[in-house]
């Protein structure tokens, strides 16, 4: 298989560390070498959280600037902040629903137009896939399942050697029963997502 480096970036509380771990476990279950790394930041205060999964014959879990094949962004502005991680010929998967920082919510800052953010992203990489993952999570019955929507969307692009079946088996084995139904529904909604591609 071709080596892959995937970087996830979001805000504390959005669940990107969880799906990073799950993706790594699903890969290992399929016999695919995988390494996982996490940079927690200030997760408890809504700070930036970055994590990565590397698949294949790669010795280090650390993804340097310009090395990632795929960047998955849980929040548009954080996707833009991390764009330097992805190579020019790579691709971006991003949620388009903003989660404005505290300074914006108290009137001490402004949040850029998400369409403007997408335009900048498109200038930096080969392809940008985007959709409102928050709306899909609400459709699944839980805003906390936004991470599962993005995970399903990522798997649905067929850019990784991990099958939807292997991913679902990993979800079933690692999800509390009370969250399982919503998480599987959210994953399916992401998997079936008709991506808006730029």
N, C-alpha and C positions, 0 to 999 in steps of 0.2 A: 504494500500500500504506500501511497505518497504521504510523506510526513505532513502534519498539520499543526499549526500554532493558533490557538483561539484565545482571545482576551475578552473578558467580561468586565464591564464597568457600570457602576450604578451608585446609588445613594444608600447609606446605611438603612437597613430595614426592608430593602426590596428583594432580598433573597438570592443575590447572585452567587454568594459563597455556596449555598445549598446546591444550585444547579451545576456549579462547577464540579463539586464532589460527585454528584449523580452522573454527570457525563463521563467523568473518569472511571467510575465503577462500571457503567454500561460498556465502555470500551474494553476494560479488563475482562468482563464477562464474555466478550466476543473474541478474546485472545489477542486483542490489540494492545501493544505496549502504550502506557499512559502515565504521565506525571502531572501533578496538580500543584499550583502555588497560589498563595493568597497574600494580599496586602490589605489589611483591615482598615487602615485610616482611622477616622473618628466615627465608626459605625453607629455608636450609641447617640451621637449628636447630629445625625443626618449628614455626616461627612462622606467623602468619596471612598468607595470600596472597589478595589481592583483585584481580579483573580485571573488565572490562566489555566488552560489544559493544553498539553502538548501530546500529540499522538504519533506513534512511529518510533523510529530509531534516533531519538533525540536524547542527549545525555543530561541536559539541564532543563528544569521546569521554568526557568526565568525567560521571559520574552523581552528582548531588547527593543529599543526604538526602531521602527521600520521593519520589524521581523514578522509580525502577526499576519497570518493569511486571512483571518476573520476577526472583526471587532464586533462584539455584541453589546449594544448600549441600552440600558434600562431607562435612560432619561436623555432627551435630546442634547441638552447643554453639556452633560457629562460625556456623551458620545463625541461631541466636538472637541472637548478638552483632551480626549485620549486619541484623537485621530493620528497623531504622530507615531503611535504604536504599530499601525497597519502599513504593510508595504503598498507601493503604488499600484501594483496589479492585484491587490487584495480586494476584499469586499466588506461592507458594513451592513449589519442588521441592527435596526434601531426602532425603539418605541418612539412614537411622535407625541405622546401625551406628556406635557411638562410637569415637573414637580419643583416649583420655584423655591429657591433657597430662602432662609429666614429673612435675609435683608430685603428681599422683594416683598415678602408678606407683610413686613412692617413699614413699607413705603420708602425704604432707603436705597432702592435699586430697581432696575427694570429688567424684565426678562425679554430676550430677543425673540423676534417672530420665528416660530419653528420652521416656516418655509424658507426663511433666510438661512437658518442653520443647515437645512437639507441642501440648499444650493452650494454652500461652502464645502460640505462633505463630498458632494458629487465632483468637485474640482480636484479632490485629493486622491480618490481611489477609482478602481475600475467600475464597481457597481455599488449602489446603495439600495437596500431593501428596507422599506419602512411601512409601518402601520400603527394604529392606535391599540396597543396591547392592553391598555387600561380598560377600554371598552369591552374587549374580549374577556378579560378577567371578570368584569361585572356580569357579563353574559353567563359565565361559568358559575356565578354565585358567590364569588369571593375575590375582593381586590387583592388579597394576599397571594392569589394564584397567578399574578402577573408574570412571575418568573417562569411558571410552567407554560404559559402562553408563548413566551419568547423561546423557551427550550423546544417546544413543538415546532415553532416557526423555523428555528435553526435546523432541526432534523429534516423538516420538510423540504429544505433547499437541495437535499441530496449532495451536499458538498463534503459530508463526512461519511466514513465507512461504518457508521452506527445505524442499525435498522430501527424503525419505529417500534418493532416488537421487542427488541432488546432493551430499548429505552423504557418502554412501559413495564417490562418485567422488573427492571431496576427500581422504577417508581413504586411498584406494588410491594417490593421487598423492603423499601426504606421510608415509607410514608405512614404516619399514624393513621389508623383506621378512620378517625373522625375527619381527616383532611383528604382521604384517598379519592373519594368520588369527585370532589371539586377539582382536585389536581389532575385527574385523568381527563375530565371534561375540558379543562383549560388546555392541557397538552394537545388534545384532539382539535380544539378550535385553532390553536396555533399551527398544527400540522396541516390542517385543511385551508389555512389562510391563503387567499389570493393576494400575493405580495404586490405592492406598488413599487415598481423598479425604476430607478433613475440612472 
